[in-house]
Every structure is written in C-alpha cells, then in structure tokens.
Amino acid sequence: MILALVAIIGNHLHTQAGVAKRLFHTLEKLQHSLISYGASTNNVCTLVKNSEADEIVRSLHAALFE
C-alpha cells in the first residue's frame, strides 16, 4: 500500500478556537492510519492511502476554509 502524508500547517493552530474540532470531525469520517498532533504547534499530519489523498485534502480544505 502506498501512503501519502497530509499536513495541515498554520500558525498557532492550537490556539484557534474550533480548528481541532473541525479537523478531527472531518478525519473521523475518512480512513487514515495515523495522526501526529502535538509535535509542533504549527502542524497536524496524518497518513492516508495515496489513492484517497486528494479526497481527504479537499474535505479538510472545505471544513477549514469554506
């Protein structure tokens, strides 16, 4: 299985109200292997199947920016 790393990057993600909630709510509906949250205050990373990466990025973008 080929994996892709999807990263959500932004300043002060940990202090922005609702960002983590929207992020994890979106990811719980999608298949992913790992979430790395806390290693840095500026990013959250998740491993996903390469074939599903585009869909996951679009879903995260819609949840966080639209």
N, C-alpha and C positions, 0 to 999 in steps of 0.2 A: 504494500500500500504506500503510495506517495503522499506525503503530508505537506501542508503549507502552514506557515506561521503568519497569523493575522495579528497585527498590533494596533491598538488604539493609543494614540500619543497626543498628549496635550499638557500644558502647564497646569499644575495644581488640580489634577483630576480628583484627588482625594478630598478636596475642599469644595468642589462644585456640587451643590445640592441636586440630588436626583440622578446624577450621571451613573453611579454604580448600579442603582436600581434599574434604570433603563437598559444598561449594558447586560446585567445578569438576567433580566427578564427576557431579553431578546435571545441570549445564548441558551437559555433553558429549553427553548423550542427547537434548537438546532443541534446536530451532532458535532461534538468536539471531544478532543482527547484530554486536554489539559488546559488549565487557566493559571497563569502566573500573575498574581496581583499582590503588590506589596514590595517587590524587589526594588521598585523605583516609584516615586510619587508622580512620575510623568508618563507612565505607560502601563497598559494591561495587554498581555499576549495570550493567545490561545492557539493550539494546534488543531487543524481541521484536515479533512480529506482534501487533497488538491482539487478534485473534481467538484467540490462544493464550496470552494473558497470564494468565488465570485458572488454566489448567492448570499453567503454569510456577510461579506463586506457590504453588499447592497442593503441587507437587512439591518446591519449595525448603523450604516450611514442614515437610513431612514429613521431609525429610533433616536439617534443622537442629534441629527442636524435638520430634519424636516419637520 
